[in-house]
Amino acid sequence: MSNPVILIPARLSATRLPNKPLADIGGEPMIVHVWRRAMEAGIGPVAVATDSDEIARAVTRVGGLAVMTRSDHVSGSDRIFEAVEKLDPTGRHDVVVNVQGDLPTIDPLAIASSIVPLSDAAVDLATLVAAIRRDDERANPNVVKMVGSPLSPTRFRALYFTRATAPYGEGPLYHHIGLYAYRRKALQRFVGLPPSPLEMREKLEQLRALEAGMRIDAVIVDDVPLGVDTPHDLERAREMLAARRMP
């Protein structure tokens, strides 16, 4: 079907949790845990795209691959596009999976499932969603919702993404998980587009693709992985990964 490569963008300039990719979790930097989950997905080679020598050393120390990128990128999408062009200038890899560097607990099976919609030639990029189960998340603007048209019991065609509570009425709401599988050509097109009006209003980069007429399909997974943004999140990640290692 395709020849995917997984790229993990990582930088040190987070404000709420300084040096976040290097934060220790069970004796290893967080970025190494994310790299391990991506390797466990088993869908293709994995590389960390970074502008930090410290992050690169942490990854290569455990046998991983790091690709150095410019420091002025405004988004992870821009960073992974530079990285894939450096890593694969001949275009062998036709699918690029962008896994955020702050998801140390992500299920490798979820990463693998993200590429499935790209077997449909009409799909430009694919992402993940999970059903919202907590009432307090339904109206939380930090929980991004996907509004989509069902294609199967496990897949949607995404029509919109919003921080509002949507769609209106009875029925489930879906929490968007910020992991993307791009066709290589779709990624190239995406990073060449200017920020779109709805993207700037909602502060959601994926709306740029929808406003440009690109098709995004979403796969339903069981759980939302923990995104580490604060010291509290970091402690939760430590607890969760320690529990997984227990016999």
QUIDATA-V959389 format. One record per backbone hydrogen bond with DSSP energy under -0.5 kcal/mol. CO is the residue of the C=O (numbers start at 0). NH is the residue of the N-H. E is the energy in kcal/mol with one decimal. If there is no record, write none. Layout:
co/nh/e
CO/NH/E
CO/NH/E
This chain:
co/nh/e
2/94/-0.8
4/6/-0.5
4/96/-2.8
5/46/-2.2
6/8/-0.6
6/98/-2.1
7/48/-2.0
8/100/-0.8
9/50/-0.6
11/18/-1.3
16/19/-1.0
18/21/-1.5
19/22/-1.8
20/30/-2.7
22/29/-1.6
24/27/-1.2
27/24/-2.8
28/31/-0.9
28/32/-1.4
29/33/-2.1
30/34/-2.3
31/35/-2.4
32/36/-2.3
33/37/-2.3
34/38/-2.3
35/39/-2.4
36/40/-0.9
37/40/-0.5
37/41/-0.6
38/41/-1.2
44/5/-2.9
46/7/-2.2
46/48/-0.5
47/49/-0.6
47/66/-3.1
48/9/-2.5
49/68/-2.5
50/52/-0.5
51/55/-2.2
52/56/-2.5
53/57/-2.0
54/58/-1.9
55/59/-2.7
56/60/-2.0
57/61/-0.5
58/61/-1.0
58/63/-2.4
59/62/-1.6
64/47/-2.5
66/49/-2.3
74/78/-1.6
75/79/-2.6
76/80/-1.8
77/81/-2.0
78/82/-2.2
79/83/-2.8
80/84/-1.9
81/85/-1.8
82/86/-3.0
83/87/-2.6
87/90/-1.5
91/93/-0.8
93/183/-3.0
94/4/-1.8
95/97/-0.6
95/181/-3.2
96/6/-3.1
96/98/-0.7
97/99/-0.5
97/179/-1.6
99/102/-0.9
101/227/-2.4
102/105/-1.5
106/109/-1.0
106/110/-1.6
107/111/-2.3
108/112/-2.0
109/113/-1.0
110/113/-0.8
111/114/-1.1
112/115/-1.2
114/117/-1.2
115/118/-1.9
116/119/-2.0
118/120/-0.6
119/122/-2.0
123/182/-2.1
124/216/-1.9
125/180/-2.7
126/218/-2.6
127/176/-2.7
128/220/-2.8
129/174/-3.3
133/136/-1.3
133/137/-0.6
134/137/-1.0
134/138/-0.6
136/139/-0.5
138/140/-0.6
139/142/-1.7
141/143/-0.8
143/175/-3.4
144/161/-2.3
145/147/-0.6
145/173/-0.5
146/158/-3.0
146/159/-1.9
147/149/-0.5
148/156/-2.5
151/154/-1.1
153/219/-2.4
154/150/-2.9
154/151/-1.7
155/157/-0.6
155/217/-2.2
156/148/-2.6
159/146/-3.1
161/144/-3.3
163/165/-0.9
172/131/-2.8
173/145/-2.2
174/129/-1.8
175/177/-0.5
176/127/-1.0
176/178/-2.6
178/127/-0.6
179/97/-3.5
179/181/-0.6
180/125/-2.4
181/95/-2.8
182/186/-2.5
183/187/-2.1
184/188/-2.2
185/189/-2.8
186/190/-2.4
187/191/-0.8
188/191/-0.6
188/192/-0.6
189/192/-1.5
195/199/-2.3
196/200/-2.0
197/201/-2.9
198/202/-1.7
198/203/-1.2
203/206/-1.4
204/207/-1.7
204/208/-0.5
205/208/-0.5
205/209/-1.4
206/210/-2.9
207/211/-1.2
208/213/-2.6
209/212/-1.8
214/123/-1.6
214/124/-1.9
215/157/-2.6
216/126/-2.1
217/155/-2.6
218/128/-2.4
222/224/-0.6
224/226/-0.5
225/104/-0.5
225/227/-0.5
226/228/-0.8
229/233/-2.1
230/234/-2.0
231/235/-2.1
232/236/-2.5
233/237/-2.2
234/238/-2.2
235/239/-2.6
236/240/-2.5
237/241/-2.1
238/242/-2.1
239/243/-1.5
240/244/-1.2
241/245/-0.7
242/245/-0.7
